C-alpha cells in the first residue's frame, strides 16, 4: 500500500475546508483505498491529509489524469504545501484504510529511521489502549518513517503535558494528534 501525506499551511481555512469537498471525486478512481484529513491540534492553520492507494501505478494514473482538476478547488487557500509518499512496511492491528471512516483522531509520528530500528512514537504490538483502531508503519527512502495510528476518542482525560491518557493512566503513543474532519474522509467506490 502507498500512503500519501500532504501537509498544507492554510491561509483561508473556510475556503480550504470547502475545497476538500471536491476530493470526494477520488471515490471513482481505481486503486483508492481511502483518504482522510483534518487539522493539527498543535499548529493552528496546518492541515494534514492522508491518502491510501493500492500501489504506485494506481496513484500515478490518478496524478496524471485527475489530480489537477480536483486540486484547482483549493487554489489560493494555502501558502505552503508538502507532499510525501511512503510504502507500508507493517500493519498495526487493522489496516489504516479500513478504520479511517470510524476514526476521530489520527496520531502522526515521523522521523528519520532505518528498517529494523524502532521509530520514536511507534506503538508496541499489541496495542491494547482503549480507542485504538489500527494503523500502519510506512517508509520512504528520502522521507524516513511514518507511523500513523487511528483512534476513536474525544474528550478523553489528559496528562500534565496535555497528551491523552486512557482511564488506567497509560500514555498513548507519541506523535502529533490530527483532529479529523469527517467531511474530508473519502472511501473507495463500493
Secondary structure, DSSP 4 states (H G I P E B T S, - for coil): -EEEEEEEEES-HHHHHHHHGGGGGGGGSTTEEEEEEEEESSSTTEEEEEEEES-HHHHHHHHHHTHHHHHGGGTTSEEEEEEEEEEEEEEESS-HHHHTTT-SEEEEEEE---TTSPPTTPPPSSP--TTEEEEEEEEETTTEEEEEEEE--SS--B-TTS-BB-TT-PBPPPSEEEEE-GGG-EEPP-
